[in-house]
Amino acid sequence: MGEKEHVLILIFPTGAPRLHARRKEEERLAEKRTPLPKPPPVKSDREKESLRRKMKDKYEVKFDIPERILYMALESVLYDEDQANQLM
């Protein structure tokens, strides 16, 4: 009757090591990230129309590229003339 019962409680850390590892991984990835390039300035409607005419004169007749395709190319590069020419 004089025997005492002993209870052993084991505590295992669960979240701390994983949280630390995740934080280290995020820091490592942050160092690798490069900043996004600045978007080109927004063109006015007049500038866009001028660029459309220029691309149409340059590509539609010479290479038989439909006007719609030329305009899609211009829109996809935000009316950046150099990028549009590379795309064509």
C-alpha angles and dihedrals in degrees: 000000000000094000117117123214115231121208119200117203117196119201120198121190107234114171106029102073093045091047091050092049091049091050091050091050092050090051091050092050092046090059091055096049117105121208117256116253117255113263115246116261115274111263123225121241089254092054091047092051091048091051091047090054091047093051092044092052092046101045113015099068100027098047101019093238114160118248091237091059091049091052092047090052091051092049093048091058094040092249094301102156097205093050092045091053091049090049092052 
